Amino acid sequence: MSAPVVIASFANEYEAHVAQAVLDAHEIPSMLLRDDAGGMQVALSWLRGVRLAVRHEDAVRALYLLEHDAAPDDDDEEKTA
């Protein structure tokens, strides 16, 4: 088993959960890392944000999925026009 690699950092937990859901939908295991004293000091997460980590072997695919799922779909624009 390889060590986890941080592939993204988010300003808040909600954005991090959305990115994690994208990876879950593609069956890529991930974990969120935050420094908030177990939820007791939420302001501590402002220093480093919420980090999304995946296995080393999944890092490239995970980054690709996050970048392309975040982009608008060209087909959607054609359907609304």
C-alpha positions in Angstrom: 0.0 0.0 0.0 1.4 3.4 -1.0 1.4 6.5 1.2 -1.4 9.1 0.6 -0.7 12.1 -1.5 -2.4 15.5 -1.0 -3.9 16.5 -4.4 -5.9 19.6 -3.5 -6.6 22.0 -0.7 -10.0 23.7 -0.1 -11.0 26.8 1.8 -13.9 25.0 3.5 -15.2 21.5 4.2 -18.1 21.8 1.9 -15.9 22.2 -1.2 -13.8 19.4 -0.1 -16.8 17.1 0.3 -18.0 17.9 -3.2 -14.5 17.0 -4.6 -14.5 13.8 -2.6 -17.9 12.9 -3.9 -16.6 13.2 -7.5 -13.8 10.8 -6.6 -16.2 8.4 -4.8 -18.4 8.3 -7.9 -15.3 7.1 -9.9 -14.4 4.6 -7.2 -11.3 6.4 -6.1 -10.8 6.1 -2.3 -9.9 9.4 -0.7 -9.7 11.1 2.7 -10.0 14.6 4.0 -7.3 16.0 6.3 -8.0 19.0 8.5 -6.3 20.5 11.5 -9.2 21.6 13.6 -8.6 19.8 16.9 -11.3 17.2 16.3 -13.8 19.8 15.4 -13.3 21.8 18.6 -11.3 24.6 16.9 -12.8 25.1 13.5 -10.8 28.3 13.0 -7.6 26.2 12.9 -8.6 24.8 9.5 -8.3 28.4 8.1 -4.6 28.1 8.3 -4.1 25.1 6.1 -7.6 24.5 4.7 -9.1 21.1 4.2 -6.8 18.8 2.2 -7.9 16.0 -0.1 -5.6 13.0 -0.2 -5.6 9.9 -2.4 -3.3 6.9 -2.9 -0.2 7.7 -4.9 -1.3 5.4 -7.8 -4.7 7.2 -8.1 -3.3 10.8 -7.9 -3.0 11.5 -11.7 -6.5 10.1 -12.5 -8.0 11.9 -9.5 -6.6 15.2 -10.6 -7.8 14.7 -14.1 -11.4 13.9 -12.9 -11.5 16.9 -10.6 -10.3 19.3 -13.3 -12.7 18.0 -15.9 -15.7 17.5 -13.7 -15.4 21.1 -12.6 -15.5 22.4 -16.2 -18.8 23.2 -17.8 -20.1 20.6 -20.2 -20.3 21.8 -23.8 -23.3 19.6 -24.5 -25.3 21.4 -21.8 -24.8 24.8 -23.5 -26.0 23.4 -26.8 -29.2 22.0 -25.2 -30.1 25.3 -23.6 -29.5 27.3 -26.7 
